[in-house]
Amino acid sequence: LNQAVYLIGGQIPSGAYTDDVYRTTDGINYTLIQSAASFGAYSRCKVVVLNSTIYFLGGTDASAGTNSVYSSTDGITWSLVTATPGWGGSGTSRRDNFACFVFKGKMWILGGIINGTYQSDVWSSSDGSSWTNESATGLTAGDNYAVNVINGATLIVTGGRSGAGQLYKIHTSTDGIAYTGGTTVTGLETFTAN
């Protein structure tokens, strides 16, 4: 965003969670621009940029976590978009270890874990507030997927983890909804999206 890279939230080596936001234009020198962002101190959060807006989604802390979605146009001032996105689960449930990416003008949530159950659903939103369950087909239920967007036209989903262990699979999609492949690839290193 604005020709800069932002380092947002996370967990530091001491184990503490942080709500700091740093900004860099060269990848070497980072400036602290917010030391107490309103989204709170979380790790395993997902951050994407869509339409010149940074979105902060979900996260885990020492006690539970959140499904909340926050947005910012500068990394300093953050606004709650929704505390209850449809992809979060019901009641006090939260989705953890999901993949999040921007594709064809929308944010997408893929897979993850809710209450110990691996998910294969896919959700999309153009504004972070209204989410659509895209009823994905062909995707193996799992978490920690790595997602790559190739030339804005094709998604390649690799690796991940399921209840049976590491997934050495590759799925592809041209619309974010229907996935093909899913076959095990011998020798594929497992990559994670965290």
C-alpha positions as semicolon CSV with decimal commas, in nm:
position;residue;x (nm);y (nm);z (nm)
1;L;0,000;0,000;0,000
2;N;0,141;0,340;-0,092
3;Q;0,467;0,183;-0,213
4;A;0,535;0,047;0,138
5;V;0,543;-0,283;0,324
6;Y;0,365;-0,311;0,660
7;L;0,456;-0,546;0,945
8;I;0,139;-0,590;1,151
9;G;0,078;-0,769;1,482
10;G;0,228;-1,106;1,566
11;Q;0,416;-1,274;1,847
12;I;0,765;-1,166;1,955
13;P;1,039;-1,406;2,078
14;S;0,946;-1,350;2,444
15;G;0,604;-1,501;2,365
16;A;0,413;-1,174;2,401
17;Y;0,153;-1,081;2,141
18;T;0,175;-0,742;1,975
19;D;-0,057;-0,486;1,818
20;D;0,226;-0,283;1,668
21;V;0,233;-0,166;1,307
22;Y;0,565;-0,095;1,133
23;R;0,614;0,052;0,785
24;T;0,908;0,033;0,544
25;T;0,971;0,151;0,190
26;D;1,302;-0,032;0,147
27;G;1,259;-0,357;0,346
28;I;1,555;-0,262;0,568
29;N;1,452;0,038;0,776
30;Y;1,121;0,000;0,963
31;T;0,935;0,281;1,139
32;L;0,685;0,215;1,418
33;I;0,369;0,399;1,307
34;Q;0,122;0,252;1,559
35;S;0,203;0,097;1,898
36;A;-0,154;0,012;2,007
37;A;-0,371;-0,067;1,707
38;S;-0,740;-0,103;1,791
39;F;-0,754;-0,461;1,656
40;G;-0,565;-0,584;1,965
41;A;-0,258;-0,802;2,016
42;Y;-0,275;-1,118;1,805
43;S;-0,061;-1,360;1,608
44;R;-0,172;-1,586;1,321
45;C;-0,374;-1,295;1,188
46;K;-0,409;-1,251;0,815
47;V;-0,345;-0,921;0,640
48;V;-0,433;-0,834;0,280
49;V;-0,463;-0,516;0,074
50;L;-0,769;-0,461;-0,142
51;N;-0,869;-0,134;-0,314
52;S;-0,605;0,073;-0,129
53;T;-0,725;-0,056;0,208
54;I;-0,539;-0,285;0,450
55;Y;-0,757;-0,556;0,606
56;F;-0,665;-0,735;0,931
57;L;-0,853;-1,065;0,971
58;G;-0,878;-1,297;1,270
59;G;-0,596;-1,395;1,500
60;T;-0,497;-1,588;1,809
61;D;-0,391;-1,460;2,150
62;A;-0,298;-1,626;2,480
63;S;-0,661;-1,691;2,577
64;A;-0,877;-1,741;2,271
65;G;-0,864;-1,530;1,958
66;T;-1,090;-1,337;1,727
67;N;-1,269;-1,359;1,394
68;S;-1,295;-0,979;1,370
69;V;-1,212;-0,789;1,053
70;Y;-1,053;-0,441;1,077
71;S;-0,952;-0,200;0,802
72;S;-0,713;0,092;0,758
73;T;-0,603;0,316;0,472
74;D;-0,280;0,425;0,642
75;G;-0,182;0,155;0,895
76;I;-0,231;0,400;1,182
77;T;-0,607;0,437;1,225
78;W;-0,804;0,111;1,228
79;S;-1,182;0,062;1,215
80;L;-1,383;-0,248;1,301
81;V;-1,553;-0,374;0,984
82;T;-1,727;-0,672;1,146
83;A;-1,683;-0,878;1,462
84;T;-1,884;-1,169;1,323
85;P;-1,795;-1,259;0,964
86;G;-1,984;-1,563;0,836
87;W;-1,664;-1,764;0,797
88;G;-1,580;-1,749;1,168
89;G;-1,804;-2,026;1,297
90;S;-2,097;-1,990;1,537
91;G;-2,111;-1,860;1,894
92;T;-1,765;-1,835;2,047
93;S;-1,605;-2,052;1,777
94;R;-1,324;-1,906;1,573
95;R;-1,147;-2,006;1,254
96;D;-0,773;-2,052;1,288
97;N;-0,489;-2,127;1,044
98;F;-0,686;-2,026;0,735
99;A;-0,540;-1,897;0,411
100;C;-0,634;-1,545;0,304
101;F;-0,558;-1,381;-0,030
102;V;-0,684;-1,129;-0,285
103;F;-0,806;-1,261;-0,619
104;K;-1,028;-1,109;-0,891
105;G;-1,124;-0,801;-0,688
106;K;-1,216;-0,983;-0,365
107;M;-1,065;-1,110;-0,041
108;W;-1,084;-1,486;-0,003
109;I;-1,073;-1,715;0,305
110;L;-0,981;-2,078;0,240
111;G;-0,976;-2,377;0,476
112;G;-0,860;-2,357;0,836
113;I;-0,977;-2,518;1,160
114;I;-1,295;-2,452;1,360
115;N;-1,321;-2,630;1,698
116;G;-1,061;-2,888;1,594
117;T;-1,235;-2,971;1,264
118;Y;-1,051;-2,906;0,938
119;Q;-1,248;-2,700;0,686
120;S;-1,268;-2,710;0,305
121;D;-1,499;-2,413;0,257
122;V;-1,415;-2,094;0,072
123;W;-1,554;-1,745;0,149
124;S;-1,519;-1,419;-0,043
125;S;-1,585;-1,050;0,019
126;S;-1,532;-0,727;-0,171
127;D;-1,560;-0,508;0,140
128;G;-1,469;-0,721;0,447
129;S;-1,819;-0,678;0,589
130;S;-2,041;-0,898;0,370
131;W;-1,905;-1,249;0,314
132;T;-2,031;-1,514;0,071
133;N;-1,981;-1,887;0,123
134;E;-1,872;-1,989;-0,226
135;S;-1,950;-2,361;-0,176
136;A;-1,613;-2,469;-0,304
137;T;-1,568;-2,808;-0,466
138;G;-1,263;-3,027;-0,506
139;L;-1,058;-2,885;-0,219
140;T;-0,914;-3,116;0,048
141;A;-1,017;-3,009;0,401
142;G;-0,713;-2,862;0,574
143;D;-0,526;-2,565;0,709
144;N;-0,197;-2,378;0,662
145;Y;-0,233;-2,377;0,286
146;A;0,005;-2,168;0,079
147;V;-0,179;-1,983;-0,199
148;N;-0,016;-1,827;-0,503
149;V;-0,192;-1,612;-0,759
150;I;-0,043;-1,646;-1,106
151;N;-0,090;-1,349;-1,340
152;G;-0,417;-1,264;-1,161
153;A;-0,584;-1,554;-1,342
154;T;-0,501;-1,881;-1,166
155;L;-0,473;-1,987;-0,803
156;I;-0,226;-2,256;-0,705
157;V;-0,291;-2,399;-0,358
158;T;-0,009;-2,612;-0,218
159;G;0,073;-2,805;0,094
160;G;-0,127;-2,768;0,409
161;R;-0,224;-3,006;0,685
162;S;-0,526;-3,222;0,764
163;G;-0,628;-3,461;1,041
164;A;-0,421;-3,727;0,863
165;G;-0,104;-3,515;0,868
166;Q;0,077;-3,304;0,612
167;L;-0,081;-3,261;0,269
168;Y;0,155;-3,298;-0,024
169;K;-0,105;-3,188;-0,277
170;I;-0,156;-2,921;-0,538
171;H;-0,498;-2,776;-0,626
172;T;-0,563;-2,514;-0,895
173;S;-0,858;-2,283;-0,963
174;T;-0,940;-2,012;-1,213
175;D;-1,242;-1,876;-1,021
176;G;-1,163;-1,941;-0,650
177;I;-1,461;-2,177;-0,623
178;A;-1,397;-2,492;-0,828
179;Y;-1,063;-2,663;-0,761
180;T;-0,897;-2,932;-0,968
181;G;-0,602;-3,153;-0,893
182;G;-0,570;-3,254;-0,532
183;T;-0,343;-3,540;-0,618
184;T;-0,047;-3,618;-0,396
185;V;0,281;-3,497;-0,539
186;T;0,585;-3,704;-0,450
187;G;0,877;-3,495;-0,323
188;L;0,672;-3,177;-0,266
189;E;0,800;-2,980;0,032
190;T;0,518;-2,877;0,265
191;F;0,472;-2,503;0,276
192;T;0,255;-2,319;0,523
193;A;0,069;-1,991;0,489
194;N;0,159;-1,863;0,836
